[in-house]
Amino acid sequence: MSEAAAADPPRPPELDAVFHCSEVRRDGDRILYYGVSDVGERELVRRVWPAFREAGYEVQVVTTDSGLDVVVASPYSDGIDGVPWLNVALFVATVVSTLLVGAIAWYYVPIPVIRETPLAVLQAWPFTAAVLGVLLTHELGHYALGRYHGVDVSLPYVIPFILPFGTMGAIIRMRGQMPDREALFDIGVAGPLAGLAATIVVTVVGLLLGPFTVPQSVLGGGGQVIIFNNPPLLDLIAAALNQPTGYTDPTKTAHPVIMGAWVGMFFTVLNLLPVGQLDGGHIVRAMVGRRQETLAAFVPTALFGISAYLYFVRDLGLNESVGLWAFWGLFSAFIAYRGPANPIDDSALGPRRIAVGVLTFALGLLCFMLVPIQVTTL
């Protein structure tokens, strides 16, 4: 049991000022205060949160079926308790999945060769380092600013997957209350900015590595291939370095490390959608307050509109970005419905953070592609 839970239950005067407590119970490490509040749920949390936090607790309010209000105080975690085995297991699994997918899809290592010599997948380690580097840097940006602001956040969870990248990305869990808009903004914006910094580094490295040779066996195989179109930011960096991103020689293609940069840019666009508890939702909620929910309501419509435009006007198929934007239209509608994070102190941001927010979305636009993927025939 934590020190906070072992001590006598805290009873701050801020609680008694607005809450008529009839009973106090313990539920493991949690302390439950039953009673009737004189104010609404959000106002009650706003008034009592600082005092409970100083005593080492997070606090939330729930209402029972009988109409009683319950203030639930849970010990605040300000560190990592023991080895985070789930995080470690997912990381190892994702290293394996990205090595395997990278070797087969991007380094053209035949599956029979991998079956005979499993360590052949290590040829794809630069691809794995690039993809996981940008994803983990993004999430560690959130983690670092979460800890800085005293918000209980988890270490990153990376998610193994199959084609085309071997991963579905990475997430962290924010388990504590958001103290104010500044904390919400800083935590939300830290991920995209940190991830973009890593993405730029990976882009430069990938471009300087030069072209990658495509085996003749692949060129002679025919069939369909997926084309990943360049984000504007990738073209700008390539132009600054005077490096090509495509080659007229069919035996040459961009180095697989470039795909790590592509992943970083594309995931930045998705994360900056201003809905729910995506990074963009956090940033806009901090910048404009509750008006964020009005803005979020238009996002699914915009994404469905892009999908319809590509299908009916550009005559693209479902597997050529049409299905991609339709899926994100559905997903954004779901997370918009769940709503954004709500800070305890809803005071407005200062102009410097507003400027950083505008800059972040401008950088996000440089990563946007109307048609991220297309299908062509060799």
C-alpha positions as semicolon CSV with decimal commas, in nm:
position;residue;x (nm);y (nm);z (nm)
1;M;0,000;0,000;0,000
2;S;0,131;0,350;-0,084
3;E;0,227;0,599;0,189
4;A;-0,069;0,818;0,086
5;A;-0,312;0,532;0,130
6;A;-0,158;0,415;0,459
7;A;-0,201;0,755;0,623
8;D;-0,527;0,882;0,770
9;P;-0,775;0,984;0,499
10;P;-0,727;1,350;0,406
11;R;-1,019;1,581;0,486
12;P;-0,930;1,919;0,335
13;P;-1,147;2,214;0,434
14;E;-1,207;2,282;0,064
15;L;-1,409;1,959;0,055
16;D;-1,619;2,038;0,361
17;A;-1,692;2,387;0,225
18;V;-1,898;2,251;-0,067
19;F;-1,961;1,884;0,017
20;H;-2,178;1,740;0,294
21;C;-1,994;1,416;0,369
22;S;-2,197;1,139;0,534
23;E;-1,950;0,850;0,513
24;V;-1,587;0,774;0,429
25;R;-1,482;0,430;0,305
26;R;-1,161;0,267;0,185
27;D;-1,149;0,057;-0,130
28;G;-0,793;-0,072;-0,150
29;D;-0,574;0,234;-0,203
30;R;-0,874;0,451;-0,289
31;I;-1,073;0,663;-0,046
32;L;-1,443;0,719;-0,116
33;Y;-1,629;1,016;0,032
34;Y;-2,009;0,974;0,015
35;G;-2,237;1,275;0,049
36;V;-2,415;1,556;-0,131
37;S;-2,240;1,835;-0,319
38;D;-2,356;2,196;-0,321
39;V;-2,199;2,251;-0,664
40;G;-2,179;2,068;-0,997
41;E;-1,934;1,788;-1,063
42;R;-1,678;1,993;-1,257
43;E;-1,690;2,276;-1,005
44;L;-1,648;2,032;-0,716
45;V;-1,339;1,880;-0,876
46;R;-1,199;2,225;-0,954
47;R;-1,234;2,332;-0,591
48;V;-1,098;2,022;-0,417
49;W;-0,838;1,895;-0,667
50;P;-0,544;2,117;-0,554
51;A;-0,582;2,019;-0,187
52;F;-0,612;1,647;-0,263
53;R;-0,321;1,665;-0,505
54;E;-0,104;1,825;-0,239
55;A;-0,192;1,530;-0,014
56;G;-0,083;1,286;-0,288
57;Y;-0,416;1,197;-0,446
58;E;-0,595;1,230;-0,778
59;V;-0,967;1,298;-0,742
60;Q;-1,279;1,240;-0,947
61;V;-1,653;1,258;-0,876
62;V;-1,918;0,998;-0,958
63;T;-2,288;0,974;-0,872
64;T;-2,450;0,658;-0,734
65;D;-2,784;0,515;-0,848
66;S;-2,935;0,647;-0,525
67;G;-2,829;1,002;-0,609
68;L;-2,537;1,030;-0,367
69;D;-2,224;1,206;-0,486
70;V;-1,897;1,018;-0,434
71;V;-1,560;1,187;-0,430
72;V;-1,305;0,920;-0,524
73;A;-0,947;0,992;-0,415
74;S;-0,679;0,765;-0,568
75;P;-0,306;0,779;-0,483
76;Y;-0,115;0,975;-0,743
77;S;0,165;0,789;-0,918
78;D;0,470;1,006;-0,989
79;G;0,695;0,734;-1,125
80;I;0,720;0,384;-1,270
81;D;0,625;0,108;-1,027
82;G;0,837;-0,196;-1,112
83;V;0,924;-0,323;-1,458
84;P;0,662;-0,223;-1,719
85;W;0,641;-0,573;-1,863
86;L;0,356;-0,501;-2,105
87;N;0,543;-0,205;-2,254
88;V;0,857;-0,416;-2,287
89;A;0,674;-0,711;-2,442
90;L;0,496;-0,491;-2,697
91;F;0,822;-0,316;-2,783
92;V;1,003;-0,647;-2,843
93;A;0,709;-0,778;-3,050
94;T;0,709;-0,459;-3,258
95;V;1,083;-0,479;-3,316
96;V;1,030;-0,832;-3,449
97;S;0,729;-0,735;-3,663
98;T;0,901;-0,431;-3,818
99;L;1,217;-0,631;-3,887
100;L;1,014;-0,904;-4,056
101;V;0,794;-0,670;-4,257
102;G;1,090;-0,445;-4,339
103;A;1,298;-0,737;-4,463
104;I;1,021;-0,876;-4,685
105;A;0,852;-0,559;-4,811
106;W;1,132;-0,301;-4,817
107;Y;1,460;-0,495;-4,838
108;Y;1,317;-0,762;-5,071
109;V;1,451;-1,056;-4,871
110;P;1,269;-1,368;-5,001
111;I;1,056;-1,553;-4,747
112;P;1,238;-1,885;-4,814
113;V;1,565;-1,715;-4,721
114;I;1,414;-1,592;-4,393
115;R;1,280;-1,941;-4,318
116;E;1,625;-2,087;-4,373
117;T;1,815;-1,807;-4,200
118;P;1,586;-1,610;-3,963
119;L;1,863;-1,363;-3,880
120;A;1,838;-1,239;-4,238
121;V;1,565;-1,006;-4,111
122;L;1,839;-0,802;-3,941
123;Q;1,912;-0,650;-4,281
124;A;1,606;-0,434;-4,211
125;W;1,737;-0,285;-3,886
126;P;1,771;0,069;-4,037
127;F;1,402;0,057;-4,133
128;T;1,305;-0,060;-3,785
129;A;1,521;0,207;-3,622
130;A;1,366;0,477;-3,841
131;V;1,003;0,376;-3,787
132;L;1,029;0,312;-3,413
133;G;1,254;0,614;-3,369
134;V;0,996;0,862;-3,496
135;L;0,703;0,691;-3,319
136;L;0,873;0,660;-2,981
137;T;1,016;1,012;-2,995
138;H;0,663;1,141;-3,053
139;E;0,520;0,952;-2,756
140;L;0,815;1,029;-2,529
141;G;0,751;1,397;-2,599
142;H;0,405;1,351;-2,448
143;Y;0,549;1,149;-2,160
144;A;0,818;1,403;-2,070
145;L;0,577;1,699;-2,064
146;G;0,318;1,493;-1,879
147;R;0,566;1,422;-1,602
148;Y;0,682;1,785;-1,606
149;H;0,325;1,901;-1,538
150;G;0,263;1,630;-1,278
151;V;0,010;1,439;-1,488
152;D;0,003;1,061;-1,440
153;V;0,098;0,923;-1,782
154;S;0,215;0,579;-1,886
155;L;0,524;0,486;-2,081
156;P;0,461;0,436;-2,454
157;Y;0,289;0,124;-2,583
158;V;0,399;0,037;-2,938
159;I;0,160;-0,183;-3,134
160;P;0,291;-0,462;-3,360
161;F;0,111;-0,522;-3,688
162;I;0,163;-0,657;-4,039
163;L;0,203;-0,479;-4,374
164;P;0,300;-0,221;-4,475
165;F;0,510;-0,101;-4,178
166;G;0,496;-0,374;-3,913
167;T;0,329;-0,146;-3,660
168;M;0,006;0,046;-3,605
169;G;0,187;0,319;-3,414
170;A;0,231;0,395;-3,046
171;I;0,018;0,540;-2,767
172;I;0,046;0,651;-2,407
173;R;-0,229;0,654;-2,145
174;M;-0,306;0,971;-1,951
175;R;-0,453;0,844;-1,627
176;G;-0,456;1,162;-1,422
177;Q;-0,657;1,484;-1,427
178;M;-0,540;1,767;-1,652
179;P;-0,467;2,059;-1,417
180;D;-0,504;2,346;-1,665
181;R;-0,503;2,446;-2,030
182;E;-0,128;2,509;-2,026
183;A;-0,059;2,150;-1,923
184;L;-0,308;2,021;-2,181
185;F;-0,146;2,229;-2,454
186;D;0,213;2,143;-2,362
187;I;0,144;1,769;-2,342
188;G;-0,056;1,774;-2,666
189;V;0,193;1,976;-2,870
190;A;0,508;1,804;-2,740
191;G;0,438;1,481;-2,929
192;P;0,397;1,625;-3,281
193;L;0,691;1,865;-3,241
194;A;0,925;1,598;-3,100
195;G;0,808;1,348;-3,361
196;L;0,860;1,598;-3,644
197;A;1,211;1,677;-3,521
198;A;1,293;1,305;-3,530
199;T;1,122;1,274;-3,869
200;I;1,337;1,550;-4,018
201;V;1,652;1,377;-3,892
202;V;1,537;1,044;-4,037
203;T;1,450;1,214;-4,368
204;V;1,796;1,366;-4,397
205;V;1,965;1,035;-4,314
206;G;1,747;0,844;-4,560
207;L;1,814;1,090;-4,842
208;L;2,189;1,090;-4,781
209;L;2,197;0,710;-4,787
210;G;2,108;0,734;-5,154
211;P;1,904;0,497;-5,368
212;F;1,829;0,135;-5,288
213;T;1,868;-0,134;-5,553
214;V;1,559;-0,336;-5,643
215;P;1,633;-0,701;-5,728
216;Q;1,566;-0,811;-6,085
217;S;1,342;-1,087;-5,953
218;V;1,106;-0,822;-5,816
219;L;1,110;-0,615;-6,134
220;G;1,027;-0,915;-6,347
221;G;0,746;-1,037;-6,127
222;G;0,478;-0,800;-6,255
223;G;0,164;-0,745;-6,049
224;Q;0,048;-0,443;-5,852
225;V;0,255;-0,229;-5,618
226;I;0,162;0,043;-5,367
227;I;0,300;0,390;-5,432
228;F;0,350;0,613;-5,126
229;N;0,328;0,972;-5,247
230;N;0,560;1,236;-5,106
231;P;0,441;1,482;-4,842
232;P;0,539;1,843;-4,920
233;L;0,779;1,846;-4,622
234;L;0,972;1,552;-4,769
235;D;1,006;1,731;-5,104
236;L;1,121;2,050;-4,931
237;I;1,394;1,867;-4,737
238;A;1,504;1,681;-5,052
239;A;1,524;2,009;-5,244
240;A;1,729;2,170;-4,966
241;L;1,975;1,880;-4,977
242;N;1,963;1,860;-5,358
243;Q;1,874;1,492;-5,331
244;P;1,619;1,306;-5,546
245;T;1,326;1,112;-5,401
246;G;1,255;0,917;-5,719
247;Y;1,461;0,764;-5,998
248;T;1,408;0,702;-6,369
249;D;1,610;0,383;-6,340
250;P;1,355;0,113;-6,245
251;T;1,623;-0,077;-6,053
252;K;1,658;0,217;-5,810
253;T;1,419;0,333;-5,541
254;A;1,431;0,552;-5,233
255;H;1,611;0,399;-4,936
256;P;1,380;0,213;-4,694
257;V;1,478;0,457;-4,417
258;I;1,276;0,718;-4,606
259;M;0,965;0,514;-4,521
260;G;1,034;0,584;-4,153
261;A;1,013;0,953;-4,239
262;W;0,693;0,895;-4,438
263;V;0,538;0,718;-4,141
264;G;0,634;1,006;-3,911
265;M;0,480;1,266;-4,140
266;F;0,160;1,073;-4,209
267;F;0,102;0,989;-3,843
268;T;0,159;1,357;-3,761
269;V;-0,131;1,450;-3,990
270;L;-0,360;1,194;-3,831
271;N;-0,263;1,291;-3,476
272;L;-0,327;1,659;-3,548
273;L;-0,690;1,605;-3,644
274;P;-0,864;1,843;-3,397
275;V;-1,101;1,585;-3,251
276;G;-1,148;1,411;-2,918
277;Q;-0,831;1,319;-2,736
278;L;-0,603;1,312;-3,038
279;D;-0,310;1,553;-3,014
280;G;-0,492;1,803;-3,235
281;G;-0,797;1,780;-3,010
282;H;-0,585;1,854;-2,702
283;I;-0,412;2,148;-2,868
284;V;-0,730;2,309;-3,004
285;R;-0,918;2,247;-2,677
286;A;-0,640;2,432;-2,496
287;M;-0,635;2,713;-2,752
288;V;-1,006;2,785;-2,798
289;G;-1,174;2,617;-2,502
290;R;-1,510;2,443;-2,540
291;R;-1,550;2,576;-2,895
292;Q;-1,319;2,288;-2,992
293;E;-1,618;2,053;-2,987
294;T;-1,793;2,263;-3,255
295;L;-1,483;2,246;-3,474
296;A;-1,446;1,872;-3,413
297;A;-1,799;1,811;-3,543
298;F;-1,691;1,921;-3,892
299;V;-1,387;1,691;-3,913
300;P;-1,571;1,366;-4,002
301;T;-1,766;1,551;-4,272
302;A;-1,443;1,690;-4,419
303;L;-1,279;1,345;-4,425
304;F;-1,585;1,184;-4,585
305;G;-1,581;1,471;-4,835
306;I;-1,218;1,396;-4,928
307;S;-1,304;1,029;-4,970
308;A;-1,602;1,110;-5,193
309;Y;-1,396;1,355;-5,402
310;L;-1,125;1,097;-5,464
311;Y;-1,381;0,832;-5,557
312;F;-1,626;1,027;-5,772
313;V;-1,400;1,299;-5,918
314;R;-1,052;1,146;-5,924
315;D;-1,187;0,796;-6,000
316;L;-0,964;0,631;-5,741
317;G;-1,042;0,297;-5,578
318;L;-1,105;0,208;-5,218
319;N;-0,745;0,094;-5,177
320;E;-0,614;0,420;-5,323
321;S;-0,676;0,647;-5,024
322;V;-1,056;0,646;-5,065
323;G;-1,103;0,378;-4,799
324;L;-0,830;0,533;-4,584
325;W;-1,006;0,869;-4,549
326;A;-1,347;0,702;-4,512
327;F;-1,211;0,494;-4,224
328;W;-1,068;0,800;-4,053
329;G;-1,398;0,979;-4,107
330;L;-1,571;0,704;-3,909
331;F;-1,298;0,691;-3,647
332;S;-1,293;1,068;-3,598
333;A;-1,672;1,067;-3,555
334;F;-1,635;0,809;-3,279
335;I;-1,363;0,991;-3,088
336;A;-1,531;1,329;-3,140
337;Y;-1,844;1,184;-2,979
338;R;-1,640;1,080;-2,673
339;G;-1,528;1,440;-2,631
340;P;-1,199;1,612;-2,546
341;A;-1,001;1,626;-2,224
342;N;-1,131;1,891;-1,987
343;P;-0,876;2,077;-1,774
344;I;-0,963;2,163;-1,415
345;D;-0,852;2,525;-1,457
346;D;-1,002;2,650;-1,785
347;S;-0,815;2,982;-1,797
348;A;-0,711;3,097;-2,145
349;L;-0,363;3,043;-2,290
350;G;-0,113;3,320;-2,342
351;P;-0,008;3,445;-2,689
352;R;0,320;3,249;-2,701
353;R;0,145;2,914;-2,672
354;I;-0,117;3,023;-2,924
355;A;0,166;3,104;-3,169
356;V;0,330;2,765;-3,108
357;G;-0,005;2,596;-3,172
358;V;-0,053;2,777;-3,503
359;L;0,303;2,685;-3,605
360;T;0,241;2,320;-3,516
361;F;-0,067;2,299;-3,738
362;A;0,123;2,477;-4,018
363;L;0,394;2,211;-3,998
364;G;0,122;1,948;-3,998
365;L;-0,015;2,088;-4,324
366;L;0,329;2,036;-4,479
367;C;0,284;1,666;-4,404
368;F;-0,065;1,640;-4,554
369;M;-0,126;1,440;-4,873
370;L;-0,462;1,433;-5,046
371;V;-0,367;1,095;-5,192
372;P;-0,117;0,930;-4,955
373;I;-0,120;0,593;-5,134
374;Q;-0,194;0,475;-5,487
375;V;-0,179;0,140;-5,661
376;T;0,001;0,087;-5,991
377;T;0,097;-0,209;-6,207
378;L;0,458;-0,297;-6,278
